[in-house]
Amino acid sequence: MDPRYLQLAKQLIRYSTALKKGEKILLDLVDTPEEMAIALIREVRASKAEPFLRLGSNRLSRELLMGATDDQYGATAKHLLNEMKDMDAYLTIRGSHNINETGDVPARQMGLATKHLRKVMDHRIKKTKWCVLRWPTPAMAQQAGMSTEAFEDFYFEVCLLDYKALLPAMNALKKAMDKTDQVHILGNGTDLKFSIKDIPAIVSGGNYNVPDGEVFTAPVKNSVEGVIAYNAPTIYRGIAFDGITLTFEKGKIVKAVAAGGKTKELNKILDSDAGARFVGEFAIGFHPLVREPMRDILFDEKIAGSFHFTPGQAYEEADNGNRSTVHWDMVNIQRKDYGGGEIYFDGKLLRKDGKFLPKNLQKLNG
């Protein structure tokens, strides 16, 4: 067994989910090698906890989704929720041999399944210790423009970062966000203003996602005004998008445009429900080793010098009251090599061209 599997399993069980003696953890593995499952099961047992295993396949999920019905996914959600209620912790690793596997699933079927499964996700987020990560595949290496071997090396280096070393600076950023009312973001094609007053900021340092490296909150729901031009490519519900620009009035997306003739598909997603046109998350990303986008949000939202501004559902920990079946982390990179940009907190420049200016935050500059 690759020794890095053992290192990653130890970090995920001992640190990310902080599993304790006697606790139950659901290992939900999709297109992930059996060897990694074995490493996780052994590490859970070494922690004197109880492992439970569910194996999945993206191709099989697509086949189920193509003919999704209310009865089918209502029953599925019921069974999965009962299982989740019996767990103390949840860990999912999701491989992907084809990032567009669900790209041809009809929007109605995808929305139907998402609506039913949302209650399972909500319980998992609110009631368990959880962590989500990807698995490196040749498809992901291709997305990143790297060889399979080089990408695997990159993956394990990024995932095994010493997140604890960043916690003091992350906590300082949280403190700054908690004190802030008005945020103003400027950049190429972007002039955005909103409030984050009285909405808690949350430190995410290897305990929710791996790779990790962000502090997130949410805008006051109706406060967002202006325009944002996202410069990182994205993929949502199996559909690839580039060059998304959103215009806001009183918190709502009143205009949404995507390059490459994808505006219609973009607006179809944003019309999924009333909450999809409001924003549920604002986060600042700073993983020092994640530099370039690869259409994988667990990596892209952590890019050094980036922020993401997320249409859809708010997290309970930083709740602005927005509810939606959509949660779409769209990313803007503000480093000089991506055109630069500025973030102001209550009129004071916090970050310029992807670099934090206050001394107590500079360890997040990588």
N, C-alpha and C positions, 0 to 999 in steps of 0.2 A: 504493500500500500504506500502511495506517495505520502511522505511524512507531513507534507503541507495539509493533507486532509485531516490528520490528527491535530495539528496546530489550530486549524480553523474550527474543528469540532470543539476543541477545548475552549476557544474564545467565545464561541456562540453559546455554549452551555454554562460556562463558569462566569462570563462577564455579560454578554448581551442579554440573556434571559435570566441570569443569576439564579439558576435552578437550585432549590433546596431539597433536603432529605424528605422523601415521602410525597413530593409534588408530582403531578402528572403533566406530561408534555406531549402535545400532538406534533409529530414530525410529518409535515405535508410536503412531499417531494414530487416535483413534476419534471420528467425527462432529466433525471439526475442519476449518476452512477450508483450502483449498489454499494460500492466500496465506501462512498461518502455516507450512505445510510448506515452502514455497519459502524463506521467511525463515530457517528452521532449516537447510535444506540449504546455503544460501549461507554461513551463519555457520560451519557445520562445515568447509566447503571453505576459508573464510578462515583457519581454524585449522590448515589443511593436514592435516586428518583425513579419514576416509572415511565418508560417510553411507549408511545402508541404511534403506529405508522399508517400513513395513507400515501399510496402511490398514484400519480396521475400522468396523463399524456395530453399534450396540446392537440394532436391530431384527433384523438378520441373526444376531447372536449368540443372541438369544432363540429364533429359529427353530431353530437348531442344538441349543440346550439342551433344547428341548421333547421331542426324541426321542433324547437323549443315551444312548449305550451305552458299555460298557467298551472294546470294540474301537475305536470311533470316537475317544474321548478318550484312550485309550492311545496310538493312532497319532499323534493331534494333539500330545500332550505330547512324544512322541519327536522329532517334527520340530521343534517349537518349542525343545526343549532343545538339539538339535544346532545350531540357529541361534544360540541364546543363548551357547553355548560358544565361538562364533567372535567374540564381541563383547567389547570393552573397556568399553563404556559403554551405558547404556540410558536412554532418555527417553520417557515416555509422556504424552500429552495426551488427556484423555478428556472429550469433550463429551457432553451428555445432553439430548435433546429431551423425554424423559419419564422422571422418576426412578423410576417404577414399571414400567418396561419389562419387567423380569424377575420382577415380582411374582407372576405366575401360573405360573411354571415349577415343576413338582412338586419337592418337597424332595429326593426320591430322585435325580432327574436333576441338580439343582444340586449336591448333595453328591458325586455320582459325578464330575462334571466338576472340582469343586474338588479332590478327592482326587488326580486325575491331574495337574492343572496345578500343584499345590503344589510338585512337584519343579522345575518351571521357575522359579517364583517364588523358591524357596530358592537356586537357582544364581544368579539375578539379584542377590539381596540379598547373597549371600556373595562372589560372584566378579566383580561389575562395579561400576563407578561408576554410580549410578542416581538418577533424579529423577522424581517423579510430580506431575502437576498437572491441574486441570480446565480446560475451556474455557467462557467465558461464553456462555450461550444464553438466549433468552427464558424457557425453563423454569426456569433457575437464578434469573433475575431475579424470576420469580413466587414461587419458594421464599423469596427474600429480601424479598419485599414491596416491590420497587422496579421502576421503569420499566426497559426494556431499556437505554436510553442511560445512565441513572444507575448501573445495575449494572455496565456495561462500564467506566465511569470508576472505580468502586469497585474492580473486579477488578484493573485495571492498577496503580492506586495501591498496593493491598495486595501484589500480586506483585512490584512493583519497589521494595519497601522496601529501605533500606540495611541489610542484615543484618549486614554487617561491624561496623557501629557498636554492635551489641548483643553482640558476641562476648565482650568482657571481662566483662560482667555474667553472661552465659550460662555462661562458664567458672567464675565464682565460684559459681554455683548448682550446677554439676556437682561442684565441690570439696566443697560442703556436703553434697550427697547421697551422695558417696563416703564421707564420714566418718560417716554416720548409720546407726544400727541400727534403732531403733523410730520408726515414723511413726504419728501419731494425727490423724485428720481428723474434725472436728465440723461440723455444719450442720443445716439443717432436715431431719429424718428420717434423718440420717446420724450414725453413731458407729462409726468404722472404725479398727481397729488392725492393723498388720502390720510385718514387718521387711524392710529392703532391704540388710541387712548383706552385704558382700562381693560385691554385684552391681553392676557398673560403671554409672555414669550416662553418657548419651550426649548431646552437644550437637547439636541439629538446627536449624541456622541458614541455611536456604536451600540446603542441600546434599542433602537427601533429598526434601523436599516443597516445593512452592511453591503457596500461601503457606506460610511456616514460622514457627517461633517456639515451641519447646518444648525441655525437657530431660527425657529419659525414662530409666527403669530398669525393674526388675520386682520384685515382691515375692517373698520367699522362699516357695516354692510352697505349703507347708502352714501358713504363718504367719497368714493373713488371718482375722480374727475380727470379727463385728459386722454392721452393716447400712449400706447406701448407697442413697440415693434420688436418682436422676439427674433433673435438672430441665431438661435440654436434649432436645428431640425428636431422634429418630434414625431411620435407615433402614438395613435390612440385608437383603441378598438380595431387594431390590425391595419389601420390606414396611416400612411406616411404623409406628413405635412411639412412644408417649408415656408418661410417668410410670412408668418402669421402677424397681422396687425389688428389690435382691438382698440375701439374707441368707447369711452365710458362717459355716461352722464348720470349723476345721482346714484352711482354704484353699479349701474346696469350697463352691460355691453349693448350699445345701440348700433354698432357697425363692426362687422368681423370680415376680414379679407385674408385669403391665403393664396400664395403663389402657385403656379403650375396648374391653374384651373381647378383648385380644390376648395374654392369658396363655398360652393353648394354643400359639399360634404361637411365642411367646418360648421356651417350654420345649422345643418341637420343635427349635429351633436349638441350644439348650444341650445337647440330647441327641444331637447329631451324632456325638460321640465322647467318650471319657473326659476328654480335656483341655479340652473346651469349658466345663466347669463349674469350671475353675481359671483364675487370672488370669495373663496373660503380659506385661502392661505396666502401669506406673504412670508418668504423665507430667504435668508442670506446664506449662500453656500461657500465653502472654503477648504475643501479637501486638497492638501498641497500636491498630491500626485495625480489628481484627475484634472486634466487640462483641456481635453478636446471632447466635443459631443459625439455620441455614437448611437443616437436614437434608442437609448435605454435609460429610462428616467431614474432608476436607482443610482446610476452613475452620473448622468447629466445634471441632475439637480444639486449635486455636490461639487460641481466644477469650481476650481479656484477662481475667485473674482466674479462669481455669478450671483444672480438672485432669481427666484421663481415667483410667479404671480399666477395663482391657480383658480381658474373658473370652477365653480361647483362646491361640493360638500366641505364644510368646515370640520376640523378635528374637535373632539370633545375638550381636549386640554386647552385649546385656544379657540373657543367657540364664539363666533359672531352671529349665530342664529341662522346661518344659511343652510338649507337642506336641499340635497340633489342626489340623483343617482350618478352624476358625473363628478369626478375629481381629477382634473387634468393639469399636471404640473408642467407649465410652459416656462422655458428658461431663456434668460437674457444674460449674456456674458459681457462684462464691462472692462475687461483688460484692454490695454492699448492695442494689442494685436487683433482685437475684435471691435475696434472703433472707440473704445473708452466710454466713460460715463461717470456720473456722480450720484451719490446718495446723501441726502441731507436729513438730519433729525432735528426738528424744531429750528430750522434755519441754519444749523451748524453742520459743516461738511464732515461726514463720518468716513466715507470711503471715496477715493478718486481713482479712476482707471483700475478698479479691482483691488486696490490696496487700502487697508484701514489706516487712518491717520493717528488716532489716539494710541499712546504707548502701550496701554494695557490690552490692546487688541492686536498688536502687531505680530504676535506669534501665530495668528491666523492667516498671515500673509504668505506663509510657506517658504 
